[in-house]
């Protein structure tokens, strides 16, 4: 790295920090407005609000990183363009591609940082934030807590349970199907079905009204005694072990997506979260192409124009991405992986087009 590279990179990082701080404050302000309302209603204390915002920080950082890169690119490079430094560098025979090499590498590093947060920190933070909100605001009414329809849970490594209806107050399950897989989910071994079961709180097992085993390998149906099949998961465990895609790590998302799809469960939400989380980590890298290219052309208005451009482009990206994300699991126009990556493909193509124009 020579002196010119260091100069460019330092200016770029300064712009990035300024952009991050600006958008970080906007996101924190929006979060604080919600929390202030809860404080006024005596549902949150000041300490609670600080803890709640802390749990939300990983998601805010992941969301603001691409916007920080975009604004930082526009501010730093446009300032150089204004001082005719880019023109001087091109006159000296240095291409625009070489000029912005280290800013692009820095943007790739930011993308790696967001990947780390998305994989290791974000799922647990989302879970803690949701649990705190539910606990403090009591958003889950008792009916929702005590009964559910279409419950899927993983009982152990190779066994899964489906119940069409579960009621904790009545200790009751209806429309039961338990699937036994071979090791590593390599095919179905047996399926157990029963119209209903009641939980015996003394023996701590479920009593099945009528239980049949469907041996997939032998293509046989056997009626078995309830005492021969001991299911020890409590009603609480069955109701509480519901999949919340935002709270799962990438590994858990992949495992549960494969697991539930094997038994015909609806896995659109899980696959949608998996593909979108992977695709969004590239947003910072894509925004650097757009920001660097647009910033290379000096325009009157300076910082105000650049901030307006970054807000317009950034929120267009978020708007399209959010719309496709919400439509993906419901409207099957494209496969989920195409829907998740479509915004990236469009904006990356725009970035490459602008980058090529900036080279000449």
CORDA-V452737 format. One record per run of one state. SS is the DSSP state (~ for helix, > for strand, _ for the rest). FROM is the first residue (numbers start at 1). LEN is the number of residues. Records with the same first field share a line. If there is no record, write none. Layout:
SS: FROM-LEN ; FROM-LEN
//
This chain:
_: 1-2 ; 41-5 ; 83-2 ; 92-4 ; 100-1 ; 138-4 ; 157-2 ; 168-4 ; 182-1 ; 186-2 ; 201-4 ; 209-2 ; 216-4 ; 225-1 ; 229-6 ; 241-4 ; 248-2 ; 263-5 ; 281-2 ; 296-6 ; 329-7 ; 359-2
~: 3-38 ; 46-37 ; 85-7 ; 96-4 ; 101-37 ; 142-5 ; 183-3 ; 226-3 ; 235-6 ; 245-3 ; 250-13 ; 268-13 ; 283-13 ; 302-27 ; 336-23
>: 147-10 ; 159-9 ; 172-10 ; 188-13 ; 205-4 ; 211-5 ; 220-5
//
